[in-house]
Amino acid sequence: MAMNVGEQEEGGLMSEINTTPLVDVMLVLLIIFLITVPVVIQTVPVELPKVVNIPTTTKPENVPLSVDANCDIFWGLQKMDSTDELREKGGTYLLAEVEKMKAAGAKIELPEVHIRGDANTEYRCVGGAIFAMQRAGYQKIGFISEPPAGSVVRR
């Protein structure tokens, strides 16, 4: 704390502001912020994938699913009545494809599921289709999207 012990001229009021308490408070706040910011901002060190938007090649054995805004699921153009029906058809199709590959003596590569979801579809609708196909045994499930208008696709 600073203190003026000398006599003042003309015996008037002292017009100087003592800034020492202000500086002390600011230093304490600075130390508090320096200690608490790393505690508040906790992040897990994750290396995110570097993504390049490359158009996918569609294989005939891949499963095309579409989910519209009304939560209806379509396998190609055929409407599925429920996720149970989707799971059953997906399992049957997957077994048939694996049997074809075994009979041909080819390396077994499981087909992928490509989902086209309407922009106005609720997540629960798309999530139900994903869950049903995972339960059927599919390991690779991807989403098909359109690039924004005017964007250039580079290969």
N, C-alpha and C positions, 0 to 999 in steps of 0.2 A: 504494500500500500504506500502510496506517495502522500507526503504531507508537507505543507508549506509552514515552516516555523518562524520565518522572518516576519518583521513588522511590515504591514502594508502601507503604501503611500496614501495619504489623505484619509486613512481610516475608513474606507468604503468597503463594500462587499467584494468578495473574491469572485472574479468572472471566469476563471479557468476551470475546465472540466477535467476531472480526474479519470483518465482512460485506463488506468491499471486494472481495476476490477473487470472492465469490459474485456480487456485482453486476456485476463485470467479465465473468464467464463468461456471465451471463444476457444482457447487452447484446450480446456477440459472437453468441450463439445467436439473439437477436432479429434481428440484421442478416443472419445467414445465412438464416433463414427468410424474411425480407422479400425477399431476392434470389432464393431458389430457388423459392418458391411460384409466381410468374408463369411461370417456365420449365417447371415440372412441369405446370401446368394450362394446356395449350395448346388453345384452341378456335378453330375456324374460324367467322368471323362469318356465320351463316346465318339468314335470316329464315324461320321456319317458317310454313306456311300456317295461317290461322285457319279452323278447320273447324267447320261447323255441320251436324249430322246431319239431313239432309233426305231423306225417302224418295224413291227414284228412280222415275221412270216407266218402265215396261217397254215397249219398242217390239217389235212382232212380228218385226222383222228381227234383233234381238239374239240372240246365241247363248247359251243357258243350259247351262252345264257344271256337273256335280256330281262331287266326288271323295269317295269314302267311305273309311272307316277301313282297308279292305283294299287301298287304292291303286287301286281300279277307277275309271275315268273314264266318265261318262255324258254323252251329248249329248242333252239332254231326258231321255227314258226309255230311249234306246238305248245299250247298253254298247259302248264302244270296246275293241277287242282290244289295241291298242298305241298309243303316241303317234304312230307313223308313220301309222296309219289316221286318227287324229284330225287330223293335219296335212293329209293328203290331202282328207278330207271338209271341213275348214275352208277350204282353198284353193278347192275346187270351189264351196262355198256362197258364198264371198266374190265370186268371179267372176260367179256367177249373179245375185247381188244388184246388183252394179255394172252388169251388162248390163240388168237391169230398170230401174234408175234412168236409164240412158242412153236406153233406148227410150221411157220416159215423159217425157223431157226435163227431169227434175227435177235439182236440185242433188245432186251425188254426196256422200252422207254415208256413210262406212263404218260397218257395224254394229259394235256393241261385244260383248265377251265378258264375261259375268257368271258368276263362279265361286262356287259354294257348296261350301265345304270342311268336312268333318266336323272337329269339335274334336279328335279323336284321330288325325287324319291326319298323317303325317310330311310335313315341308316338301318333301322331294324329290318326293313325289307331286304336290303342287300345283305345284311348280316345273317339273316335266316338262310338265304341261298348259299352263302359261304359255308355256314355250319353244316348244312345238309350235304354239300359236296365233300367236305372234310370227313364227315361220318361215312360217306360212301367209299372213301379210300383215296381220294385225289390229294396229291401233295403240292401241286403247283396251281395256284389260283391267281389270275391276273385281272387287271381292269383295262378296258379299252376306252380310250378317250380321244377326243378330237383336239388338235392343236388350235390355239387361238387364231382368229382370222388375220391373215396378213403375215403370219410367221413363216419362216423359211426352214425347211427340214434339210439338214445337211447329212450326207453319208460319208 
